[in-house]
Amino acid sequence: MPARVQGQSVAEVAYNTVYGFEPGIEVLAKRMNMSANTLAHKVNLKNKTHHLSLREAIELQRATGNFALLHAMADELGHTATLATPPQAEGNPVETIMRMHCEFADFTRAVADAVGDGTRFVTGNEMRRADYHGQEAVASVGHTLSMLRSRVRKAPTT
């Protein structure tokens, strides 16, 4: 599930990504080839001189497997980020379409559970669940399009 809380700034998300990493900041810093002290300074919300570089932000996400920072940046710019779909040229077309419908059903269920009868607020966990299943549904559409692309007849060569 996405680890970003709605409304957090990009800097807050970076801080939470570092300090929410389960093995700890020492292990994370080592994976990123920097000292824990340097990493702590770079994500300190009150520090005005040290910041994560773009390359370090990418490495942070790779090292943690947490892509909340990517989603926060996209959200701040009015975009969304979706996992790229690999080509499935060897995939069964019927299976691909069936999986797309299952993913959409999971998304629909998550949204319906969240809104209930429409008289209450949606919780953070409900939002994260719906976001996750929405992303999976979008990815499954990408898989389906990839399957179709793999089945397009090649133009004849002369």
N, C-alpha and C positions, 0 to 999 in steps of 0.2 A: 504494500500500500504506500502511496506517496507520503513522505514524512513532513511535508510542509503544512503549517497551520495557516489558514486563510488570513491575509492581511499582514503577514510578516514581511519585513523588508528583505532584500537580497542579503544585506550584511547580517541580519539576524539568522537567516537560513544558513549562511556559511558558518556562523558561530555554533548554531545548534547541530550542524552536520559534524563539526569537529568534536564538540563535547558530548554528542550523543553516540559517538562511535564506541561500540561495546568493548573492544580490547583496550581502549584508552588512547590518549593523545600521544604518548610515547611511541606506541606501535604505529600509529597513523603517520606521525612525523617521519619515522624511519622509512616507511613505505614511500613517502614523498621526497626522500633524500634531503631532509632539512632537520634542524633541531626542534625539539618540542617547544622550546622557548620562542623561537622565531615564528613557528606556526601559531602559537598562542597570541603573540603580538599582532600577527597579520589578521586574525579574526576578532581581536578585541574591539568591541563596539565603541570604546572611548578613544581609541588610538587614531590619531589623524595623520600619521606619517607612514605607517607600514600597512600595506594592503596585499591581498592575494593578487597575483598577476593572472591574466587570462589562462595561461598555461597551467599555473598552479591550481586554479579553480577546476580545470578539466582533470588534473591529476587527483585532486581531492575527491572528486566524484568517482573516478575509476577505483581509487584505493578503498573507498567506503562502500561502493555499490549503491550509494544513495544519490539520486538524481534530483532531489528537491531543489537544489540550487539552479539547475537548468530550467526547471518548471517556474521557479520564482522569477528568473530573468525574462523568460518568455512572457509570463503573465504581466510583468511590469511594462513590457513593450506592446501589450495587447495581442499576444500570440499564444499558441499552445505548442507543446513539444510532444511528439509521438514517436514511439520506438519504430525504427525503420524495419520494414518487413523484408526478409530474405526471399529470393525467388524460390518458388516451389514447382519447378518444371516437371519433376517426377511425381508430384502430388496427384491424388485421386480427385477429380473435379467434384464429384458428388460429396466426398468427405470434406473438401474445402468449403463448399457451400453450406453443408450441414453445420460445420464448426462456426461459421460466420453467424448463422441463425442462433446457435446456442449462446454465443458471446453476447449477441444483442438481447437475448432473453435474460441473461444474467444482469445486463445493464438495466433493462426495464424493471427487473425485480428489485435491484438496489435503489432505483429512483422511487419506485412505488413504496418500498419500505420506509424510505426517508420522509416522504411527504405524508404518508398515512392518509388521514382523512382531510388533510390540508389545513388543520387548525393549530398546528404547533410549528416551532422552529426546527430546523434540521441541525443535528449535532455534528461536531467535527468528524467523528468516526463515520457517521453516515455519509458525509460529504466525501471523505477519503475513499470509502467503499465504492460510491457511485463514480468517482473520478477514475479509480482503478479499472472498474468494469467498462467505463466509457472508453478509456485508452485501449483496453483489450478488444472492444468492439471495432474501434477504428483500425487497429492493427489487423484484425481479421478481414476487414474490407480490403486492406492492402494485400493480404495473402491471396484473396480471391482475384483481385486485379492482376497480381503477379502470375497466378495460375492461368488466367486468360491470355496474358501476354505471351506466355510460353507456348500457347496453342495457336497463335496467329501464324498463318501460312507465310512462309518466306516469299519475297518477291522473286519472280523468275529471273535468272541471269541469262544473258545472251552472249 
